[in-house]
Amino acid sequence: MKERIHIVWFKRDLRIHDHAPLHQAASHGKVLPLYVVEPDYWQLPCVSARHWRFIRQSLHELNTTLSRLGQPLVKMQGEILSVLDTLQARFEIAALYAHEENGNPWTNTRNQHVQQWCTQHGIAWQAFSPCELAAERAPAPARLAALQTRIPQQGLPDTFGTVLENDEARHCQAGGRNEALKLLGSFFRERGQHYQRDSTLALAANSSCSRLSPHLSYGTLSLREVSHKLQSTLENPELDETWQQSLQAFATNLQARCQCLQTPIAAPTDATDFNQGYFAAWQTGMTGYPLLDAGMRALRSSGWVNFPMRALLVTFASKQLGLHGGKLAQHLAQCFTDYEPAIHYQQLQILAGNGDVKTQRLSTYLKHAAALDPQGDFIRRWLPELANVPEAYLHQPWAMPWSVQQQSACIIGRDYPEPIVDLRRAAHNSQMKLFD
Ligand SMILES: Cc1cc2nc3c(=O)[nH]c(=O)nc-3n(C[C@H](O)[C@H](O)[C@H](O)COP(=O)(O)OP(=O)(O)OC[C@H]3O[C@@H](n4cnc5c(N)ncnc54)[C@H](O)[C@@H]3O)c2cc1C
């Protein structure tokens, strides 16, 4: 007789705590905790080695935790329906439990296929929303019964091919529940106090933002766990005004995440008139606009920049360089360790869409640049070629007189590029082409 099991399919929810599918499955019988490495997913142009690194680290911890409970993670490779067929040949599958996912078109279609497979085979399909913040947290199971049936498993690959080089990713955030809990603790204990003031500054945001995004995207922490921690911190009567304002601002962002995850998305298609030269310069941080270049280089190296910097990267590309569509979205998706399709594509649509956006003028760019990086510390951190440029010229090095260029060891056009577009002219000329 086949062993009767309840499959818990882990995707972007790599934890056992506050995991409603696992909690439910464990209350019904034997659990088969499943992670499937899907080669077709890892061929998509929006994924990268840094995503896999984060996931892989998180899976290792998840596996250790599940093993302690009695049943290690079952790791398989292949197309999900074939994996399910393999499991069905060995087990009696009572039900399949998973979290709902507002993913990209590929994952949405794959999830529909799984649901259809369950219906065809008379297997219950139970999907749980990751956004029910008011509900109680689902306790982790105390133990899991070990499965008796042998399962053909594959190890986790070390890496997948990627456009971004591996050594660029060495500053990216580490995965795993332990790392997530450390960040959660330090944010609510100390780092978050000046969140409202500093989260918009390019350099200070590194420590004053929570940095929880990749952990929320891959589910080493649940949104509800963060939300409950926020509520309990807000209930502290000794909280000063700075903390209160910061935590309110943080709460607004958590709500934004929840909203995004529940809104259907459409991934952009490739644009027809695409200037490859502009794209290459933007993509490598060589446009001649220092803050933009510093932002891109920081992103490539660390997998993260704050919200205003992401917004600048997108608006500059679309409004000044006329770059739209899939390639833009894909490059950023590959760079962001926290890539979450629902948020990513909605933000891109808002920022790069043809809505009511004014042409960005040089004065506007300089105003934004000064607000994001008032002393130019971020630029100096990421653009070593501008290290000796006086502060007065950091945001517009092209305006340096020749003698200052020589003194700063930064010759424009040799050590650092000339601006790729003249914003004064671009603002005038491109109005029709870029914004109508
Ligand atoms: C073009 C563009 C693309 C983006 N792509 C992603 C993405 O792929 N994944 C992602 O998690 N965030 C994305 N964001 C939103 C935001 O920039 C990041 O969530 C944030 O910078 C992550 O850092 P943090 O965790 O320290 O955020 P914090 O400032 O500490 O905020 C806490 C949490 O709130 C949520 N949040 C914050 N801002 C937003 C927002 N505007 N919309 C929805 N949720 C938000 C995130 O989950 C974040 O972890 C994008 C923003 C832009 C402009």
The ligand as an ORCA input file, in Angstrom:
! r2SCAN-3c Opt
* xyz 0 1
  C      11.575     50.347    -10.022
  C      11.375     49.718     -8.681
  C      11.432     48.349     -8.547
  C      11.233     47.744     -7.316
  N      11.318     46.387     -7.246
  C      11.152     45.773     -6.061
  C      11.266     44.356     -5.972
  O      11.488     43.663     -6.956
  N      11.115     43.786     -4.739
  C      10.842     44.532     -3.621
  O      10.730     43.972     -2.530
  N      10.705     45.872     -3.702
  C      10.861     46.519     -4.868
  N      10.738     47.885     -4.935
  C      10.255     48.641     -3.774
  C      11.316     49.179     -2.784
  O      12.264     49.941     -3.434
  C      11.973     48.065     -1.996
  O      10.982     47.261     -1.390
  C      12.843     48.586     -0.854
  O      13.830     49.438     -1.350
  C      13.466     47.407     -0.158
  O      14.333     47.760      0.863
  P      13.956     47.548      2.400
  O      13.500     46.178      2.658
  O      15.071     48.043      3.225
  O      12.687     48.478      2.483
  P      12.058     49.307      3.683
  O      12.117     50.739      3.304
  O      12.627     48.918      4.986
  O      10.520     48.883      3.585
  C      10.011     47.720      4.249
  C       9.326     46.828      3.277
  O       8.203     47.482      2.703
  C       8.010     47.032      1.360
  N       8.069     48.178      0.456
  C       8.815     49.285      0.566
  N       8.548     50.141     -0.436
  C       7.606     49.538     -1.187
  C       6.914     49.921     -2.370
  N       7.102     51.099     -2.967
  N       6.015     49.057     -2.900
  C       5.774     47.875     -2.308
  N       6.397     47.471     -1.192
  C       7.299     48.285     -0.647
  C       9.134     46.049      1.064
  O       8.666     44.770      1.293
  C      10.179     46.404      2.090
  O      10.980     45.297      2.432
  C      10.938     48.535     -6.175
  C      10.893     49.917     -6.314
  C      11.114     50.507     -7.537
  C      11.070     52.006     -7.639
*
